[in-house]
Amino acid sequence: MVKVSKFGGSSLADASQIKKVCDIILSDTDRKLVVVSAPGKRFKDDIKVTDLLIALADSYISGYDPDYDFNQVMDRYSEIASELNLDENIIKIINRDLSERCLMDKTNTGEFSDCLKAAGEDNCAKLIASYIQKLGHNAEYVNPGDAGLILTEEYGNAHVLPESYENLSVLYDPTVIKIIPGYFGYSKSGYIVTLPRGGSDVSGSIIAAAVSADLYENFTDVDSIFAVDPSLVKNPAPIIDLTYKEMRELSYAGFSVFHEEALTPVYYKGIPVNIKNTNNPSAPGTTIHADIDTENRNLVTGIAGSGGFSSIYIRKYLMNREIGFSRKVFQILEKEGIPYEHSPSGIDDISVVIREHYMPPEKEQRVCRRIKAELDVDDIVVTHGKALVMVVGERCLETPETFYRTAKALSDAGIIIRIINQGSSKVSIMFGMSEDYYEDAIRALYKEFFPD
């Protein structure tokens, strides 16, 4: 069985956590491909190594003395290496690597920043490979560039190129444990480029798809995905199994377990994903499947949501008779660089829901002027402070009961629904409301569908 195992920053925050990770790796001979993040927070107010590296890059770019930030990074690695009783040579290797990155040309700030940010995962992988070797096992550090992980040259927002999958397909070797840093790859020009934050999940998914893994394991710091945000509901129900579709909807709606794009490579290969807890590896975790038997499942798999939305309400008499009206609205938004989330409409009006951060005040004014002038509308109103809540489940739309129970639960809680969108995915129902009601809405819906 071929497994690709990815460990997040909380799993690698210090030496004790790294020991747990290595015990997990060595406990299963199928774990030969391991993707690692940079060391994360050791305690609540701690700083992740990636953030320390961003501060270091900013110091160089802004012309400040970088010594303090440089030493902050090296102290983290030195502390880990010392507690793992590793030879001093590994710290010399990391120090030399970081020093060479700092000497790079800084004219292209995106290129320089990406090179420094990638040092977190890169050197963590070297540490872990060195520790497993010290334990007497055959392990090696693998540089993503040497392995053939080629990304677009978009600093901080790179995407995998198709040829990477063929390059990486030969990575698996049953005789050696390969430790691969996540989060970054190389452009065709040979420059280090990073994926968006959370990109180590994407790296693991890419490698799992490339080697046609039987399972992609994603180790984090929770026993499972829960049916609702644990910060809003005490001891929520765990989700043992769910589908890619359900996970995608929940991630979009606010679940932060996975980066939004992390499932794409394994989705197309139909590879199951098992989310497990580094601190409790015997727990079954949550498994994401391509397909699942829904017969005996709950009507609702999970409930998620988030605030920070705005709505553009546009009204024009006989709008339904005007061919291409909606297209013209979306063209204006496209030219302004504003993606939209939902667009429920009537015969004479349409609402476009967007994330607030895409439309600051000056852009909002410009968009409104353009829509008024170019489409000759009767009215346009922008409202802010909206939240979207989604009820998600493969069985959601099998029965009218789901919609009735959802609307009634919100009504009984005194929550005024401003937007409803059932969508065409057939696995979710979306409700829009004031942000003031967001938390109450989540709790009311959870109580309705998970009464036990």
C-alpha positions as a Markdown table, in Angstrom:
| # | Residue | x | y | z |
|---|---|---|---|---|
| 1 | Met | 0.0 | 0.0 | 0.0 |
| 2 | Val | 1.4 | 3.4 | -0.9 |
| 3 | Lys | 0.7 | 6.2 | 1.6 |
| 4 | Val | 1.6 | 9.9 | 1.4 |
| 5 | Ser | 1.6 | 11.4 | 4.9 |
| 6 | Lys | 1.6 | 15.2 | 5.4 |
| 7 | Phe | 2.3 | 16.8 | 8.8 |
| 8 | Gly | 1.2 | 20.3 | 9.6 |
| 9 | Gly | 3.1 | 23.0 | 11.5 |
| 10 | Ser | 1.5 | 22.3 | 14.9 |
| 11 | Ser | 2.7 | 18.7 | 14.5 |
| 12 | Leu | 6.3 | 19.9 | 14.1 |
| 13 | Ala | 6.4 | 22.9 | 16.4 |
| 14 | Asp | 9.1 | 21.6 | 18.7 |
| 15 | Ala | 11.3 | 18.5 | 19.3 |
| 16 | Ser | 8.7 | 16.6 | 21.4 |
| 17 | Gln | 6.2 | 17.0 | 18.5 |
| 18 | Ile | 8.8 | 15.9 | 15.9 |
| 19 | Lys | 9.5 | 12.8 | 18.0 |
| 20 | Lys | 5.8 | 12.0 | 17.9 |
| 21 | Val | 5.8 | 12.5 | 14.1 |
| 22 | Cys | 8.8 | 10.2 | 13.6 |
| 23 | Asp | 7.2 | 7.5 | 15.8 |
| 24 | Ile | 4.1 | 7.7 | 13.6 |
| 25 | Ile | 6.2 | 7.5 | 10.4 |
| 26 | Leu | 8.2 | 4.5 | 11.6 |
| 27 | Ser | 5.1 | 2.7 | 13.0 |
| 28 | Asp | 3.9 | 1.9 | 9.5 |
| 29 | Thr | 6.2 | 0.6 | 6.8 |
| 30 | Asp | 3.8 | 2.0 | 4.1 |
| 31 | Arg | 4.7 | 5.5 | 5.1 |
| 32 | Lys | 7.6 | 6.1 | 2.7 |
| 33 | Leu | 6.6 | 9.6 | 1.3 |
| 34 | Val | 6.3 | 12.3 | 4.0 |
| 35 | Val | 5.5 | 15.9 | 3.4 |
| 36 | Val | 6.3 | 18.4 | 6.1 |
| 37 | Ser | 5.3 | 22.0 | 7.0 |
| 38 | Ala | 7.5 | 24.5 | 8.8 |
| 39 | Pro | 7.5 | 24.5 | 12.6 |
| 40 | Gly | 4.3 | 26.1 | 13.9 |
| 41 | Lys | 3.3 | 27.6 | 17.2 |
| 42 | Arg | 4.5 | 25.9 | 20.4 |
| 43 | Phe | 1.9 | 27.8 | 22.5 |
| 44 | Lys | -0.9 | 30.3 | 21.9 |
| 45 | Asp | 1.1 | 33.5 | 21.6 |
| 46 | Asp | 4.1 | 31.9 | 19.8 |
| 47 | Ile | 5.1 | 32.9 | 16.3 |
| 48 | Lys | 5.2 | 30.4 | 13.4 |
| 49 | Val | 8.6 | 29.9 | 11.7 |
| 50 | Thr | 7.0 | 31.0 | 8.4 |
| 51 | Asp | 6.0 | 34.3 | 10.0 |
| 52 | Leu | 9.5 | 34.8 | 11.4 |
| 53 | Leu | 10.8 | 34.3 | 7.9 |
| 54 | Ile | 8.4 | 36.8 | 6.5 |
| 55 | Ala | 9.6 | 39.3 | 9.1 |
| 56 | Leu | 13.2 | 38.6 | 8.1 |
| 57 | Ala | 12.4 | 39.2 | 4.4 |
| 58 | Asp | 10.6 | 42.4 | 5.3 |
| 59 | Ser | 13.6 | 43.6 | 7.3 |
| 60 | Tyr | 15.9 | 43.2 | 4.3 |
| 61 | Ile | 13.4 | 44.8 | 1.8 |
| 62 | Ser | 12.7 | 47.8 | 4.1 |
| 63 | Gly | 16.4 | 48.3 | 4.9 |
| 64 | Tyr | 16.2 | 47.4 | 8.6 |
| 65 | Asp | 18.8 | 45.5 | 10.6 |
| 66 | Pro | 17.9 | 41.9 | 9.9 |
| 67 | Asp | 20.1 | 40.3 | 12.6 |
| 68 | Tyr | 17.4 | 40.0 | 15.2 |
| 69 | Asp | 15.0 | 38.3 | 12.8 |
| 70 | Phe | 17.7 | 36.0 | 11.5 |
| 71 | Asn | 18.6 | 34.9 | 15.0 |
| 72 | Gln | 15.0 | 34.3 | 15.8 |
| 73 | Val | 14.7 | 31.8 | 13.0 |
| 74 | Met | 18.0 | 30.1 | 13.8 |
| 75 | Asp | 17.2 | 29.9 | 17.5 |
| 76 | Arg | 14.1 | 27.8 | 16.7 |
| 77 | Tyr | 16.0 | 25.3 | 14.6 |
| 78 | Ser | 18.9 | 25.2 | 17.0 |
| 79 | Glu | 16.6 | 24.5 | 20.0 |
| 80 | Ile | 14.9 | 21.6 | 18.1 |
| 81 | Ala | 18.2 | 20.1 | 16.9 |
| 82 | Ser | 19.7 | 20.3 | 20.4 |
| 83 | Glu | 16.6 | 18.6 | 22.0 |
| 84 | Leu | 16.8 | 15.9 | 19.3 |
| 85 | Asn | 20.5 | 15.4 | 20.1 |
| 86 | Leu | 21.4 | 15.9 | 16.5 |
| 87 | Asp | 25.0 | 16.6 | 15.4 |
| 88 | Glu | 25.9 | 20.3 | 15.1 |
| 89 | Asn | 26.5 | 19.7 | 11.4 |
| 90 | Ile | 22.8 | 20.0 | 10.7 |
| 91 | Ile | 22.6 | 23.5 | 12.2 |
| 92 | Lys | 25.6 | 24.5 | 10.2 |
| 93 | Ile | 23.8 | 23.3 | 7.0 |
| 94 | Ile | 20.6 | 25.3 | 8.0 |
| 95 | Asn | 22.6 | 28.4 | 8.9 |
| 96 | Arg | 24.5 | 28.3 | 5.6 |
| 97 | Asp | 21.3 | 27.7 | 3.7 |
| 98 | Leu | 19.5 | 30.7 | 5.3 |
| 99 | Ser | 22.6 | 32.9 | 5.0 |
| 100 | Glu | 22.8 | 32.2 | 1.2 |
| 101 | Arg | 19.1 | 33.0 | 0.8 |
| 102 | Cys | 19.6 | 36.3 | 2.6 |
| 103 | Leu | 22.4 | 37.3 | 0.1 |
| 104 | Met | 20.1 | 37.0 | -2.9 |
| 105 | Asp | 19.3 | 40.0 | -5.1 |
| 106 | Lys | 16.4 | 41.8 | -3.6 |
| 107 | Thr | 15.3 | 43.8 | -6.7 |
| 108 | Asn | 12.4 | 41.4 | -7.2 |
| 109 | Thr | 10.8 | 41.5 | -3.8 |
| 110 | Gly | 8.4 | 38.7 | -4.6 |
| 111 | Glu | 11.2 | 36.4 | -5.7 |
| 112 | Phe | 13.3 | 37.2 | -2.6 |
| 113 | Ser | 10.3 | 36.8 | -0.2 |
| 114 | Asp | 9.3 | 33.4 | -1.6 |
| 115 | Cys | 12.9 | 32.1 | -1.4 |
| 116 | Leu | 13.1 | 33.1 | 2.3 |
| 117 | Lys | 9.6 | 31.8 | 3.2 |
| 118 | Ala | 10.3 | 28.4 | 1.6 |
| 119 | Ala | 13.3 | 28.0 | 4.0 |
| 120 | Gly | 10.8 | 27.1 | 6.8 |
| 121 | Glu | 9.6 | 23.8 | 5.2 |
| 122 | Asp | 12.9 | 23.1 | 3.5 |
| 123 | Asn | 15.0 | 23.1 | 6.6 |
| 124 | Cys | 12.4 | 21.4 | 8.7 |
| 125 | Ala | 12.5 | 18.5 | 6.2 |
| 126 | Lys | 16.3 | 18.3 | 6.5 |
| 127 | Leu | 16.0 | 18.2 | 10.3 |
| 128 | Ile | 13.5 | 15.4 | 10.3 |
| 129 | Ala | 15.4 | 13.3 | 7.7 |
| 130 | Ser | 18.5 | 13.7 | 9.9 |
| 131 | Tyr | 16.7 | 12.6 | 13.0 |
| 132 | Ile | 15.2 | 9.5 | 11.3 |
| 133 | Gln | 18.7 | 8.6 | 10.1 |
| 134 | Lys | 20.0 | 9.0 | 13.6 |
| 135 | Leu | 17.4 | 6.5 | 14.8 |
| 136 | Gly | 18.9 | 4.0 | 12.3 |
| 137 | His | 16.5 | 4.1 | 9.4 |
| 138 | Asn | 17.0 | 4.7 | 5.7 |
| 139 | Ala | 15.7 | 8.2 | 5.2 |
| 140 | Glu | 16.6 | 11.1 | 2.9 |
| 141 | Tyr | 15.6 | 14.7 | 2.3 |
| 142 | Val | 14.2 | 15.4 | -1.1 |
| 143 | Asn | 14.3 | 18.9 | -2.7 |
| 144 | Pro | 11.1 | 19.6 | -4.6 |
| 145 | Gly | 13.1 | 21.0 | -7.5 |
| 146 | Asp | 15.2 | 17.9 | -7.8 |
| 147 | Ala | 12.0 | 15.8 | -7.7 |
| 148 | Gly | 10.5 | 17.9 | -10.5 |
| 149 | Leu | 7.7 | 19.9 | -8.8 |
| 150 | Ile | 7.3 | 22.7 | -11.3 |
| 151 | Leu | 5.0 | 25.6 | -10.5 |
| 152 | Thr | 3.8 | 28.7 | -12.3 |
| 153 | Glu | 6.0 | 31.8 | -11.7 |
| 154 | Glu | 3.4 | 33.5 | -9.4 |
| 155 | Tyr | 5.2 | 34.5 | -6.2 |
| 156 | Gly | 3.1 | 33.6 | -3.2 |
| 157 | Asn | 0.3 | 32.2 | -5.3 |
| 158 | Ala | 1.8 | 29.6 | -7.6 |
| 159 | His | 0.0 | 26.6 | -9.1 |
| 160 | Val | 1.2 | 23.2 | -10.2 |
| 161 | Leu | 2.1 | 22.7 | -13.9 |
| 162 | Pro | 0.9 | 19.4 | -15.5 |
| 163 | Glu | 4.4 | 18.1 | -16.2 |
| 164 | Ser | 5.0 | 17.9 | -12.4 |
| 165 | Tyr | 2.8 | 14.8 | -12.1 |
| 166 | Glu | 5.0 | 12.8 | -14.5 |
| 167 | Asn | 8.2 | 14.0 | -12.9 |
| 168 | Leu | 7.0 | 13.1 | -9.4 |
| 169 | Ser | 5.5 | 9.7 | -10.4 |
| 170 | Val | 8.8 | 7.9 | -9.8 |
| 171 | Leu | 9.3 | 9.4 | -6.3 |
| 172 | Tyr | 8.1 | 6.3 | -4.4 |
| 173 | Asp | 10.8 | 3.8 | -3.3 |
| 174 | Pro | 9.8 | 1.1 | -0.8 |
| 175 | Thr | 13.3 | 1.0 | 0.5 |
| 176 | Val | 13.7 | 4.6 | 1.7 |
| 177 | Ile | 11.6 | 7.1 | 3.7 |
| 178 | Lys | 11.6 | 10.3 | 1.7 |
| 179 | Ile | 11.0 | 13.6 | 3.6 |
| 180 | Ile | 9.8 | 16.3 | 1.3 |
| 181 | Pro | 9.2 | 20.0 | 2.2 |
| 182 | Gly | 5.8 | 21.3 | 1.3 |
| 183 | Tyr | 4.6 | 24.8 | 0.3 |
| 184 | Phe | 7.0 | 25.5 | -2.5 |
| 185 | Gly | 8.4 | 24.3 | -5.8 |
| 186 | Tyr | 10.4 | 25.8 | -8.7 |
| 187 | Ser | 9.4 | 27.8 | -11.7 |
| 188 | Lys | 10.5 | 26.8 | -15.2 |
| 189 | Ser | 13.1 | 29.6 | -14.9 |
| 190 | Gly | 14.6 | 27.8 | -11.8 |
| 191 | Tyr | 13.3 | 30.2 | -9.1 |
| 192 | Ile | 11.7 | 29.1 | -5.9 |
| 193 | Val | 8.0 | 29.9 | -5.8 |
| 194 | Thr | 5.5 | 29.3 | -3.0 |
| 195 | Leu | 1.9 | 28.1 | -3.1 |
| 196 | Pro | -0.7 | 30.2 | -1.2 |
| 197 | Arg | -0.6 | 29.9 | 2.6 |
| 198 | Gly | -1.7 | 26.4 | 3.6 |
| 199 | Gly | 0.1 | 25.2 | 0.5 |
| 200 | Ser | 1.8 | 22.2 | 2.2 |
| 201 | Asp | -1.6 | 20.5 | 2.1 |
| 202 | Val | -1.5 | 21.2 | -1.7 |
| 203 | Ser | 2.0 | 19.8 | -2.0 |
| 204 | Gly | 1.0 | 16.6 | -0.2 |
| 205 | Ser | -2.1 | 16.2 | -2.5 |
| 206 | Ile | 0.0 | 16.8 | -5.6 |
| 207 | Ile | 2.5 | 14.1 | -4.6 |
| 208 | Ala | -0.2 | 11.6 | -3.6 |
| 209 | Ala | -1.9 | 12.1 | -7.0 |
| 210 | Ala | 1.5 | 11.8 | -8.9 |
| 211 | Val | 2.4 | 8.4 | -7.3 |
| 212 | Ser | -1.3 | 7.2 | -7.4 |
| 213 | Ala | -1.3 | 6.7 | -3.7 |
| 214 | Asp | -3.8 | 4.4 | -2.0 |
| 215 | Leu | -4.2 | 6.9 | 0.8 |
| 216 | Tyr | -3.3 | 10.5 | 1.5 |
| 217 | Glu | -2.9 | 11.1 | 5.3 |
| 218 | Asn | -3.1 | 14.6 | 6.6 |
| 219 | Phe | -1.9 | 14.8 | 10.2 |
| 220 | Thr | -3.0 | 17.9 | 12.3 |
| 221 | Asp | -3.9 | 18.7 | 15.9 |
| 222 | Val | -7.6 | 17.5 | 16.1 |
| 223 | Asp | -9.1 | 14.0 | 16.2 |
| 224 | Ser | -11.4 | 14.7 | 13.3 |
| 225 | Ile | -13.4 | 17.2 | 11.3 |
| 226 | Phe | -16.4 | 18.2 | 13.4 |
| 227 | Ala | -19.9 | 18.8 | 12.2 |
| 228 | Val | -19.6 | 22.4 | 13.4 |
| 229 | Asp | -17.0 | 24.9 | 14.6 |
| 230 | Pro | -16.0 | 23.7 | 18.1 |
| 231 | Ser | -15.5 | 27.3 | 19.2 |
| 232 | Leu | -19.3 | 27.8 | 18.7 |
| 233 | Val | -20.7 | 24.5 | 20.0 |
| 234 | Lys | -19.3 | 22.5 | 22.9 |
| 235 | Asn | -18.2 | 18.9 | 22.0 |
| 236 | Pro | -19.7 | 18.8 | 18.5 |
| 237 | Ala | -20.3 | 15.6 | 16.7 |
| 238 | Pro | -17.3 | 14.2 | 14.8 |
| 239 | Ile | -17.6 | 13.5 | 11.1 |
| 240 | Ile | -16.2 | 10.0 | 10.4 |
| 241 | Asp | -16.7 | 9.9 | 6.7 |
| 242 | Leu | -17.7 | 12.5 | 4.1 |
| 243 | Thr | -17.3 | 13.0 | 0.3 |
| 244 | Tyr | -15.1 | 15.4 | -1.7 |
| 245 | Lys | -18.2 | 17.4 | -2.6 |
| 246 | Glu | -19.2 | 17.8 | 1.1 |
| 247 | Met | -15.6 | 18.8 | 2.1 |
| 248 | Arg | -15.4 | 21.3 | -0.7 |
| 249 | Glu | -18.6 | 23.0 | 0.3 |
| 250 | Leu | -17.6 | 23.0 | 4.0 |
| 251 | Ser | -14.2 | 24.4 | 3.2 |
| 252 | Tyr | -15.7 | 27.2 | 1.1 |
| 253 | Ala | -18.2 | 28.0 | 3.8 |
| 254 | Gly | -15.6 | 28.4 | 6.5 |
| 255 | Phe | -14.1 | 25.1 | 7.7 |
| 256 | Ser | -10.3 | 25.8 | 7.9 |
| 257 | Val | -9.1 | 22.2 | 8.0 |
| 258 | Phe | -8.0 | 22.3 | 4.4 |
| 259 | His | -6.7 | 24.9 | 2.0 |
| 260 | Glu | -9.5 | 25.3 | -0.6 |
| 261 | Glu | -7.4 | 23.9 | -3.4 |
| 262 | Ala | -5.8 | 21.1 | -1.4 |
| 263 | Leu | -8.2 | 18.3 | -2.5 |
| 264 | Thr | -8.1 | 19.0 | -6.2 |
| 265 | Pro | -5.2 | 16.7 | -7.2 |
| 266 | Val | -6.5 | 13.7 | -5.2 |
| 267 | Tyr | -10.1 | 14.4 | -6.2 |
| 268 | Tyr | -9.3 | 13.8 | -9.9 |
| 269 | Lys | -7.5 | 10.5 | -8.9 |
| 270 | Gly | -10.2 | 9.4 | -6.5 |
| 271 | Ile | -7.7 | 9.0 | -3.7 |
| 272 | Pro | -9.2 | 8.9 | -0.2 |
| 273 | Val | -7.9 | 11.4 | 2.4 |
| 274 | Asn | -7.6 | 10.5 | 6.1 |
| 275 | Ile | -7.4 | 13.4 | 8.5 |
| 276 | Lys | -5.7 | 12.3 | 11.8 |
| 277 | Asn | -4.4 | 13.7 | 15.0 |
| 278 | Thr | -0.6 | 13.6 | 15.6 |
| 279 | Asn | -1.3 | 13.7 | 19.3 |
| 280 | Asn | -3.8 | 10.8 | 19.1 |
| 281 | Pro | -2.8 | 8.7 | 16.1 |
| 282 | Ser | -4.9 | 5.7 | 17.2 |
| 283 | Ala | -8.1 | 7.8 | 16.6 |
| 284 | Pro | -9.8 | 6.9 | 13.3 |
| 285 | Gly | -10.0 | 10.5 | 12.2 |
| 286 | Thr | -12.1 | 11.6 | 9.3 |
| 287 | Thr | -11.9 | 10.0 | 5.9 |
| 288 | Ile | -12.9 | 11.9 | 2.7 |
| 289 | His | -14.1 | 9.6 | -0.1 |
| 290 | Ala | -14.9 | 10.1 | -3.8 |
| 291 | Asp | -18.3 | 8.4 | -3.1 |
| 292 | Ile | -20.1 | 7.1 | -0.1 |
| 293 | Asp | -23.2 | 5.1 | 0.8 |
| 294 | Thr | -25.6 | 7.8 | 2.1 |
| 295 | Glu | -28.5 | 5.5 | 3.1 |
| 296 | Asn | -27.9 | 5.4 | 6.8 |
| 297 | Arg | -26.3 | 8.8 | 7.2 |
| 298 | Asn | -27.6 | 11.9 | 8.9 |
| 299 | Leu | -29.5 | 14.3 | 6.6 |
| 300 | Val | -26.9 | 16.9 | 7.3 |
| 301 | Thr | -23.1 | 16.2 | 7.4 |
| 302 | Gly | -21.9 | 19.6 | 8.6 |
| 303 | Ile | -22.8 | 23.2 | 9.2 |
| 304 | Ala | -20.4 | 26.0 | 8.4 |
| 305 | Gly | -20.4 | 29.7 | 7.7 |
| 306 | Ser | -18.4 | 33.0 | 7.8 |
| 307 | Gly | -19.0 | 36.7 | 7.9 |
| 308 | Gly | -17.4 | 39.5 | 5.8 |
| 309 | Phe | -19.8 | 39.6 | 2.9 |
| 310 | Ser | -21.5 | 42.4 | 1.0 |
| 311 | Ser | -24.5 | 42.4 | -1.2 |
| 312 | Ile | -25.0 | 44.5 | -4.3 |
| 313 | Tyr | -28.8 | 44.8 | -4.9 |
| 314 | Ile | -29.7 | 46.0 | -8.4 |
| 315 | Arg | -33.3 | 46.7 | -9.6 |
| 316 | Lys | -34.5 | 47.5 | -13.1 |
| 317 | Tyr | -38.1 | 47.3 | -14.3 |
| 318 | Leu | -38.5 | 44.5 | -17.0 |
| 319 | Met | -34.9 | 43.4 | -16.3 |
| 320 | Asn | -36.0 | 39.8 | -17.3 |
| 321 | Arg | -36.7 | 41.0 | -20.8 |
| 322 | Glu | -33.2 | 42.6 | -21.3 |
| 323 | Ile | -31.0 | 39.9 | -22.9 |
| 324 | Gly | -27.5 | 39.9 | -21.4 |
| 325 | Phe | -28.3 | 42.1 | -18.4 |
| 326 | Ser | -26.6 | 39.8 | -15.8 |
| 327 | Arg | -23.6 | 39.2 | -18.1 |
| 328 | Lys | -23.1 | 43.0 | -18.3 |
| 329 | Val | -23.2 | 43.2 | -14.5 |
| 330 | Phe | -20.6 | 40.5 | -14.1 |
| 331 | Gln | -18.4 | 42.0 | -16.8 |
| 332 | Ile | -18.2 | 45.2 | -14.8 |
| 333 | Leu | -17.2 | 43.2 | -11.7 |
| 334 | Glu | -14.7 | 41.2 | -13.8 |
| 335 | Lys | -13.0 | 44.4 | -15.1 |
| 336 | Glu | -12.8 | 45.7 | -11.5 |
| 337 | Gly | -11.2 | 42.4 | -10.4 |
| 338 | Ile | -14.1 | 41.4 | -8.1 |
| 339 | Pro | -15.1 | 37.7 | -7.9 |
| 340 | Tyr | -18.6 | 37.0 | -6.9 |
| 341 | Glu | -20.0 | 34.2 | -4.6 |
| 342 | His | -23.7 | 34.0 | -5.3 |
| 343 | Ser | -26.3 | 35.8 | -7.4 |
| 344 | Pro | -29.9 | 35.1 | -6.5 |
| 345 | Ser | -32.3 | 37.0 | -8.8 |
| 346 | Gly | -36.0 | 37.8 | -9.5 |
| 347 | Ile | -37.8 | 39.1 | -12.6 |
| 348 | Asp | -36.8 | 42.8 | -11.9 |
| 349 | Asp | -33.9 | 42.5 | -9.6 |
| 350 | Ile | -30.6 | 40.7 | -8.9 |
| 351 | Ser | -28.4 | 40.5 | -5.9 |
| 352 | Val | -24.7 | 39.8 | -6.2 |
| 353 | Val | -22.9 | 38.6 | -3.0 |
| 354 | Ile | -19.2 | 39.3 | -2.8 |
| 355 | Arg | -16.5 | 39.1 | -0.1 |
| 356 | Glu | -16.1 | 42.6 | 1.4 |
| 357 | His | -12.3 | 42.7 | 1.1 |
| 358 | Tyr | -12.6 | 42.6 | -2.7 |
| 359 | Met | -14.5 | 45.9 | -2.8 |
| 360 | Pro | -13.0 | 48.7 | -0.7 |
| 361 | Pro | -15.0 | 52.0 | -0.6 |
| 362 | Glu | -13.4 | 53.7 | -3.6 |
| 363 | Lys | -14.0 | 50.6 | -5.8 |
| 364 | Glu | -17.6 | 50.3 | -4.5 |
| 365 | Gln | -18.3 | 53.8 | -5.6 |
| 366 | Arg | -16.8 | 53.2 | -9.0 |
| 367 | Val | -18.7 | 50.0 | -9.5 |
| 368 | Cys | -22.0 | 51.6 | -8.5 |
| 369 | Arg | -21.4 | 54.5 | -10.9 |
| 370 | Arg | -20.6 | 52.2 | -13.8 |
| 371 | Ile | -23.7 | 50.0 | -13.2 |
| 372 | Lys | -25.9 | 53.0 | -13.0 |
| 373 | Ala | -24.5 | 54.7 | -16.1 |
| 374 | Glu | -23.9 | 51.6 | -18.3 |
| 375 | Leu | -27.1 | 49.6 | -17.4 |
| 376 | Asp | -29.5 | 52.4 | -16.7 |
| 377 | Val | -30.8 | 50.7 | -13.5 |
| 378 | Asp | -33.7 | 52.1 | -11.4 |
| 379 | Asp | -31.9 | 51.4 | -8.1 |
| 380 | Ile | -28.6 | 50.0 | -6.7 |
| 381 | Val | -28.0 | 49.5 | -3.0 |
| 382 | Val | -24.8 | 48.0 | -1.4 |
| 383 | Thr | -25.2 | 46.5 | 2.1 |
| 384 | His | -22.3 | 45.3 | 4.3 |
| 385 | Gly | -21.9 | 43.1 | 7.3 |
| 386 | Lys | -23.5 | 40.0 | 6.0 |
| 387 | Ala | -22.8 | 36.4 | 6.9 |
| 388 | Leu | -23.4 | 33.2 | 4.9 |
| 389 | Val | -24.3 | 29.9 | 6.6 |
| 390 | Met | -24.4 | 26.6 | 4.7 |
| 391 | Val | -26.0 | 23.3 | 5.6 |
| 392 | Val | -24.1 | 20.6 | 3.8 |
| 393 | Gly | -24.8 | 16.9 | 3.2 |
| 394 | Glu | -25.1 | 14.5 | 0.3 |
| 395 | Arg | -28.7 | 13.7 | 1.5 |
| 396 | Cys | -29.6 | 17.4 | 1.9 |
| 397 | Leu | -31.9 | 17.7 | -1.1 |
| 398 | Glu | -33.3 | 14.2 | -1.0 |
| 399 | Thr | -36.3 | 15.4 | 0.9 |
| 400 | Pro | -38.2 | 18.7 | 1.5 |
| 401 | Glu | -37.8 | 18.0 | 5.2 |
| 402 | Thr | -34.3 | 19.5 | 5.2 |
| 403 | Phe | -35.3 | 22.9 | 3.8 |
| 404 | Tyr | -38.3 | 23.1 | 6.1 |
| 405 | Arg | -36.3 | 22.2 | 9.2 |
| 406 | Thr | -33.6 | 24.6 | 8.4 |
| 407 | Ala | -35.9 | 27.5 | 7.8 |
| 408 | Lys | -37.9 | 26.7 | 10.9 |
| 409 | Ala | -34.9 | 26.5 | 13.1 |
| 410 | Leu | -33.7 | 29.9 | 12.0 |
| 411 | Ser | -37.2 | 31.4 | 12.3 |
| 412 | Asp | -37.6 | 29.9 | 15.8 |
| 413 | Ala | -34.3 | 31.5 | 16.8 |
| 414 | Gly | -35.5 | 34.9 | 15.6 |
| 415 | Ile | -33.1 | 35.1 | 12.7 |
| 416 | Ile | -34.2 | 37.1 | 9.6 |
| 417 | Ile | -33.1 | 35.4 | 6.4 |
| 418 | Arg | -32.0 | 37.9 | 3.8 |
| 419 | Ile | -30.7 | 35.5 | 1.1 |
| 420 | Ile | -31.5 | 31.9 | 0.2 |
| 421 | Asn | -29.6 | 29.9 | -2.4 |
| 422 | Gln | -30.1 | 26.2 | -2.9 |
| 423 | Gly | -27.7 | 26.1 | -5.8 |
| 424 | Ser | -27.2 | 23.3 | -8.2 |
| 425 | Ser | -24.6 | 21.3 | -6.3 |
| 426 | Lys | -27.4 | 19.3 | -4.6 |
| 427 | Val | -25.3 | 19.0 | -1.4 |
| 428 | Ser | -25.9 | 22.4 | 0.3 |
| 429 | Ile | -28.4 | 25.1 | 1.1 |
| 430 | Met | -27.0 | 28.6 | 1.7 |
| 431 | Phe | -28.6 | 31.3 | 3.9 |
| 432 | Gly | -27.6 | 34.9 | 4.1 |
| 433 | Met | -28.2 | 37.1 | 7.2 |
| 434 | Ser | -26.7 | 39.9 | 9.2 |
| 435 | Glu | -23.4 | 39.1 | 10.8 |
| 436 | Asp | -25.0 | 39.8 | 14.2 |
| 437 | Tyr | -27.0 | 36.6 | 13.8 |
| 438 | Tyr | -24.2 | 34.4 | 12.5 |
| 439 | Glu | -23.3 | 32.5 | 15.7 |
| 440 | Asp | -26.9 | 32.1 | 16.8 |
| 441 | Ala | -27.7 | 30.7 | 13.4 |
| 442 | Ile | -24.9 | 28.1 | 13.5 |
| 443 | Arg | -26.0 | 27.0 | 17.0 |
| 444 | Ala | -29.7 | 26.8 | 16.0 |
| 445 | Leu | -29.0 | 24.7 | 13.0 |
| 446 | Tyr | -26.7 | 22.4 | 14.9 |
| 447 | Lys | -29.3 | 21.8 | 17.6 |
| 448 | Glu | -31.9 | 21.0 | 14.9 |
| 449 | Phe | -29.9 | 18.4 | 13.0 |
| 450 | Phe | -27.6 | 17.0 | 15.8 |
| 451 | Pro | -30.0 | 16.9 | 18.8 |
| 452 | Asp | -28.0 | 14.2 | 20.6 |
